[in-house]
Amino acid sequence: MTPKQIVFSDHATEQMRDREIRRSDIRWLLARGDRQMEPTLHGQQRWSCRGYLGNREAKVVFLEDATTIIIVTIMWVY
């Protein structure tokens, strides 16, 4: 099976820079985080994964199709 391409939105890239979260952290969350469907107003299926990066909980929100994962945003969970 070919791994999916991960694409980062401009917003996600800004949030990662501001929060000092690396691309490898995002990949870790996608592989091992708790995954759930997120509610949306536009009817497009959106997902999130939550998990701990060190001693802080993070949440990554993304869209996914057969070949691509689009990272929408990343945040610390308080």
Beta strands, then each sheet from edge to edge (+ up, - down):
strand 1: 5-8
strand 2: 34-38
strand 3: 46-53
strand 4: 56-64
strand 5: 68-76
sheet 1: 1+ 5+ 4- 3+ 2-
end
